[in-house]
């Protein structure tokens, strides 16, 4: 698949995850003919223009969705994508202010730069839920879920992986430390001794590593997370989509694929680390996942003390099972974090 074909294919998953209809996404994609910076028919320019139009009409959340796709998969080195990134944050900020949904902006003072978050329901009596997307999804994609999460009883915080969106950190094998750091900073504003990590795709790897080290994590919910084989399997790597590889290069700072592969060798979780995870792990896998190798499921089943895996016959992220996937995740959010297995 060529570059533009990959962009269109994977953008559909993220469009649907944000609540954009297939028809609306297809209409915009039909106007895109290249990914050449500055071209009127280019990826970033068409999506940004659609976002601008919707914002002018007061459809701020729809505009935010378009800006998230305009900056897809990452804005590095592209001014138009960089503008879209900023416009998406501004549109969401204006939307949440106008709708008065109880969503607040937090800027946590990390040594490497301020970590921006959206949060709702912060209260020392409420268990903490940290929601984080993967390597291509910004926090504004998930932040509209915050009011629903508070209705489930959580103090909920949405932020981004290192290098994504407003997160100034670099993505490294030690990036998992960001999650306990967030828990530390919020210990006076939520019940962090009962923390759920709802971390999708590559941030799910961070969550598993954090849970192996920090017993405040009572539950990890993830979808299509790499564990070990993705990082080390030389036979699998040629199948990895170019978008995934180039985005990882941007987030890690690797100069080329060879350096990226070398850096990724530091990321795998071994069976001993996984066996130390006392949190309940609920993992959604896709039978035809083109990014995450199936061996990850076997490793999780054999190494984790408490794991349930939901398998959908689908590609990465299970876009054709979005409703069933959400229901399964919500079911597990409603159950105790420890001591009871999910269906």
C-alpha positions as CSV (number, residue, x, y, z in Angstrom):
1,X,0.0,0.0,0.0
2,X,1.3,3.5,-0.9
3,X,1.7,6.3,1.6
4,X,-1.6,8.0,0.8
5,X,-3.4,4.7,0.8
6,X,-2.0,3.9,4.3
7,X,-3.0,7.4,5.5
8,X,-6.6,6.9,4.3
9,X,-6.9,3.3,5.6
10,X,-5.7,4.1,9.2
11,X,-7.4,7.4,9.4
12,X,-10.8,5.7,9.0
13,X,-10.1,3.8,12.3
14,X,-9.4,7.1,14.1
15,X,-12.3,8.9,12.5
16,X,-14.7,6.2,13.7
17,X,-13.2,6.1,17.2
18,X,-13.9,9.8,17.5
19,X,-17.5,9.4,16.5
20,X,-17.2,10.6,12.9
21,X,-19.6,8.9,10.5
22,X,-18.2,6.7,7.7
23,X,-19.9,8.9,5.2
24,X,-18.4,12.2,6.5
25,X,-15.0,10.7,6.6
26,X,-15.3,9.3,3.1
27,X,-16.5,12.6,1.7
28,X,-13.4,14.4,3.0
29,X,-11.0,11.7,2.0
30,X,-12.4,11.8,-1.5
31,X,-11.0,15.4,-1.8
32,X,-7.5,14.4,-0.8
33,X,-5.1,13.5,-3.6
34,X,-1.7,13.8,-2.1
35,X,0.4,14.5,1.0
36,X,2.4,17.3,-0.4
37,X,3.0,20.2,2.0
38,X,1.0,23.3,1.0
39,X,-1.0,21.7,-1.8
40,X,-4.7,22.5,-1.8
41,X,-5.6,18.9,-2.3
42,X,-3.1,17.6,0.3
43,X,-3.9,15.6,3.4
44,X,-3.3,18.3,6.1
45,X,-4.7,21.2,4.0
46,X,-8.1,19.4,3.2
47,X,-8.7,18.2,6.8
48,X,-7.7,21.5,8.3
49,X,-9.9,23.4,5.9
50,X,-12.8,21.2,6.9
51,X,-12.0,21.8,10.5
52,X,-12.0,25.6,9.9
53,X,-15.3,25.4,8.2
54,X,-16.9,23.5,11.0
55,X,-15.4,25.7,13.7
56,X,-16.8,28.8,12.0
57,X,-20.2,27.1,12.1
58,X,-19.9,26.5,15.9
59,X,-19.5,22.8,15.4
60,X,-16.4,22.7,17.6
61,X,-16.2,19.1,18.5
62,X,-16.6,18.1,14.9
63,X,-13.9,20.6,14.0
64,X,-11.6,19.1,16.6
65,X,-12.0,15.7,15.1
66,X,-11.0,17.0,11.7
67,X,-7.9,18.8,13.2
68,X,-6.9,15.5,14.8
69,X,-7.0,13.8,11.4
70,X,-5.2,16.8,9.8
71,X,-2.2,16.3,12.1
72,X,-2.3,12.5,11.6
73,X,0.0,10.6,12.0
74,X,2.3,13.2,13.6
75,X,3.1,16.9,12.9
76,X,6.9,16.7,13.0
77,X,8.4,18.8,10.2
78,X,5.0,19.9,8.7
79,X,3.8,23.4,9.6
80,X,0.2,22.6,8.4
81,X,0.0,19.6,10.7
82,X,1.5,21.6,13.5
83,X,-1.2,24.3,13.1
84,X,-3.9,21.6,13.1
85,X,-2.5,20.2,16.3
86,X,-2.8,23.6,18.0
87,X,-6.2,24.3,16.4
88,X,-7.5,21.0,17.8
89,X,-6.6,21.9,21.3
90,X,-8.1,25.3,21.0
91,X,-11.4,24.0,19.5
92,X,-11.7,21.4,22.3
93,X,-11.0,24.0,24.9
94,X,-13.7,26.3,23.5
95,X,-16.2,23.4,23.3
96,X,-15.7,22.2,26.8
97,X,-16.0,25.7,28.1
98,X,-19.2,26.4,26.2
99,X,-20.8,23.0,27.2
100,X,-19.8,23.3,30.9
101,X,-19.3,19.5,31.1
102,X,-17.1,19.8,34.2
103,X,-13.9,19.2,32.1
104,X,-10.9,21.1,33.4
105,X,-7.4,21.5,31.9
106,X,-4.4,20.5,34.0
107,X,-0.8,21.3,33.4
108,X,1.4,19.0,35.5
109,X,4.9,20.4,36.1
110,X,7.1,17.6,34.7
111,X,10.9,18.2,34.8
112,X,11.0,17.9,31.0
113,X,8.2,20.3,30.4
114,X,4.5,20.8,31.4
115,X,2.3,17.8,30.8
116,X,-1.1,18.9,29.6
117,X,-4.2,16.9,30.6
118,X,-8.0,17.1,30.5
119,X,-9.7,15.9,33.7
120,X,-13.1,15.6,35.3
121,X,-14.5,14.3,38.6
122,X,-11.3,15.0,40.6
123,X,-12.0,14.0,44.2
124,X,-9.9,12.2,46.8
125,X,-12.8,9.8,47.4
126,X,-12.9,8.7,43.7
127,X,-10.6,6.0,42.2
128,X,-8.3,7.4,39.6
129,X,-8.6,6.5,35.9
130,X,-5.9,7.5,33.5
131,X,-6.8,7.3,29.8
132,X,-4.1,7.5,27.2
133,X,-4.1,6.8,23.5
134,X,-1.4,5.4,21.3
135,X,1.3,6.8,19.1
136,X,-1.1,8.7,16.7
137,X,-4.0,9.8,18.9
138,X,-4.2,13.0,20.8
139,X,-6.0,13.5,24.1
140,X,-8.7,15.6,22.5
141,X,-9.8,12.4,20.7
142,X,-10.7,10.7,24.0
143,X,-11.5,13.7,26.3
144,X,-15.2,13.8,25.3
145,X,-15.5,10.5,27.2
146,X,-14.6,12.2,30.5
147,X,-18.2,13.0,31.7
148,X,-19.2,9.4,31.0
149,X,-16.3,8.1,33.1
150,X,-17.2,10.4,36.0
151,X,-20.7,9.0,35.9
152,X,-19.1,5.6,36.4
153,X,-17.6,7.0,39.6
154,X,-14.0,7.8,38.5
155,X,-11.8,10.7,38.8
156,X,-10.7,10.6,35.2
157,X,-7.7,12.2,33.5
158,X,-6.8,12.0,29.8
159,X,-3.3,12.7,28.5
160,X,-0.9,11.6,25.7
161,X,2.0,9.4,25.2
162,X,5.5,10.9,25.2
163,X,6.0,12.8,22.0
164,X,2.3,12.9,21.0
165,X,0.3,16.1,21.0
166,X,1.3,18.4,23.8
167,X,3.4,15.9,25.6
168,X,7.0,17.2,25.4
169,X,8.8,14.0,26.5
170,X,10.6,11.6,24.2
171,X,9.4,8.1,23.9
172,X,11.9,5.7,25.5
173,X,11.9,2.3,27.2
174,X,11.6,4.2,30.5
175,X,8.4,6.1,29.4
176,X,6.3,3.8,31.6
177,X,7.6,5.9,34.6
178,X,5.3,8.7,33.4
179,X,2.2,6.8,34.7
180,X,3.3,6.5,38.3
181,X,4.5,10.1,38.1
182,X,1.0,11.2,37.2
183,X,-0.4,9.1,40.0
184,X,2.0,10.8,42.4
185,X,1.0,14.3,41.2
186,X,-2.7,13.5,41.6
187,X,-2.6,11.7,45.0
188,X,-4.3,14.7,46.7
189,X,-7.0,14.9,44.1
190,X,-8.0,11.3,43.5
191,X,-7.8,7.9,45.2
192,X,-4.6,6.8,43.5
193,X,-4.3,3.6,45.6
194,X,-7.0,2.3,43.4
195,X,-5.9,3.3,39.9
196,X,-7.2,2.0,36.6
197,X,-5.0,2.5,33.5
198,X,-7.1,2.6,30.3
199,X,-4.2,2.8,27.9
200,X,-4.6,1.9,24.2
201,X,-2.1,0.4,21.8
202,X,1.5,1.4,22.6
203,X,0.5,3.2,25.8
204,X,-0.8,-0.2,26.9
205,X,2.7,-1.5,26.9
206,X,3.6,1.4,29.3
207,X,0.7,0.5,31.5
208,X,1.7,-3.1,31.8
209,X,5.3,-2.1,32.8
210,X,4.0,0.4,35.3
211,X,1.7,-2.2,36.8
212,X,4.6,-4.5,37.3
213,X,6.3,-1.9,39.4
214,X,3.5,0.0,41.2
215,X,0.8,-1.9,43.2
216,X,-1.4,1.2,43.2
217,X,-2.5,0.0,39.7
218,X,-5.5,-2.3,40.2
219,X,-6.5,-2.7,36.6
220,X,-5.1,-2.3,33.1
221,X,-7.5,-2.1,30.2
222,X,-5.9,-2.0,26.8
223,X,-6.5,-2.7,23.1
224,X,-3.8,-4.0,20.7
225,X,-0.8,-3.3,22.9
226,X,2.7,-4.5,22.0
227,X,4.4,-6.5,24.7
228,X,7.6,-8.2,23.6
229,X,7.6,-9.8,20.2
230,X,6.7,-6.6,18.3
231,X,9.9,-5.1,19.5
232,X,12.2,-8.1,18.8
233,X,10.8,-10.3,16.1
234,X,12.8,-9.7,12.9
235,X,10.5,-11.9,10.9
236,X,7.4,-9.8,11.9
237,X,8.9,-6.4,11.5
238,X,8.8,-6.2,7.6
239,X,5.0,-6.5,8.0
240,X,4.7,-3.4,10.2
241,X,3.0,-0.5,8.3
242,X,5.3,2.3,7.2
243,X,3.1,4.8,9.1
244,X,3.8,3.0,12.4
245,X,7.5,2.8,11.8
246,X,7.9,6.5,10.8
247,X,5.7,7.7,13.7
248,X,7.9,5.6,16.1
249,X,11.0,7.2,14.6
250,X,9.5,10.7,15.2
251,X,8.6,9.9,18.9
252,X,11.9,8.2,19.7
253,X,14.1,10.6,17.8
254,X,15.7,7.7,15.8
255,X,17.4,8.9,12.6
256,X,16.5,5.9,10.6
257,X,14.9,2.5,10.8
258,X,18.1,0.7,11.8
259,X,18.5,3.0,14.8
260,X,14.8,2.6,15.6
261,X,15.0,-1.2,15.6
262,X,18.1,-0.9,17.9
263,X,16.2,1.4,20.4
264,X,13.1,-0.9,20.4
265,X,15.2,-3.9,21.5
266,X,15.2,-2.2,25.0
267,X,11.4,-2.2,25.2
268,X,10.2,-5.9,25.6
269,X,8.6,-7.0,28.8
270,X,9.9,-10.4,29.9
271,X,7.8,-13.2,31.6
272,X,9.3,-12.3,35.0
273,X,8.1,-8.7,34.8
274,X,4.7,-9.8,33.6
275,X,4.4,-12.3,36.4
276,X,4.9,-9.5,38.8
277,X,1.8,-7.7,37.6
278,X,-0.9,-8.0,40.3
279,X,-3.4,-5.8,38.5
280,X,-6.3,-7.3,36.6
281,X,-5.4,-7.1,32.9
282,X,-8.1,-6.9,30.3
283,X,-6.8,-7.0,26.7
284,X,-8.6,-6.7,23.4
285,X,-6.8,-8.4,20.6
286,X,-7.6,-8.5,16.8
287,X,-7.2,-11.8,15.0
288,X,-5.9,-10.0,11.8
289,X,-3.8,-7.4,13.5
290,X,-1.2,-6.1,11.0
291,X,0.8,-4.3,13.7
292,X,0.8,-6.5,16.8
293,X,2.0,-10.1,16.4
294,X,-0.3,-12.9,17.7
295,X,2.5,-14.2,20.0
296,X,1.8,-11.4,22.4
297,X,-1.5,-13.0,23.4
298,X,0.3,-16.3,24.2
299,X,2.9,-14.5,26.3
300,X,0.2,-12.6,28.2
301,X,-1.9,-15.8,28.9
302,X,1.1,-17.7,30.2
303,X,2.8,-14.9,32.2
304,X,0.1,-12.8,33.7
305,X,-1.6,-13.9,37.0
306,X,-4.9,-12.3,36.1
307,X,-5.7,-11.8,32.5
308,X,-8.7,-12.0,30.2
309,X,-8.3,-11.5,26.4
310,X,-11.2,-10.6,24.1
311,X,-10.5,-11.6,20.5
312,X,-12.3,-10.0,17.6
313,X,-11.9,-11.1,14.0
314,X,-10.6,-7.8,12.8
315,X,-7.6,-5.6,12.0
316,X,-5.6,-3.5,14.5
317,X,-8.0,-1.7,16.9
318,X,-11.0,-3.8,15.8
319,X,-12.7,-0.9,14.0
320,X,-15.5,-3.1,12.7
321,X,-16.3,-4.1,16.3
322,X,-16.2,-0.7,17.9
323,X,-19.5,-1.0,19.7
324,X,-18.8,-4.4,21.1
325,X,-15.3,-3.4,22.1
326,X,-16.6,-0.3,24.0
327,X,-19.2,-2.4,25.8
328,X,-16.6,-5.0,26.9
329,X,-14.3,-2.2,28.2
330,X,-17.2,-0.5,30.1
331,X,-18.3,-3.9,31.6
332,X,-14.8,-4.3,33.0
333,X,-14.8,-0.7,34.3
334,X,-17.9,-1.6,36.3
335,X,-16.4,-4.6,37.9
336,X,-14.0,-4.7,40.8
337,X,-10.4,-4.2,39.8
338,X,-9.1,-7.1,41.7
339,X,-10.4,-10.5,42.7
340,X,-13.1,-11.0,40.1
341,X,-12.6,-12.1,36.5
342,X,-14.4,-10.4,33.7
343,X,-16.6,-12.3,31.3
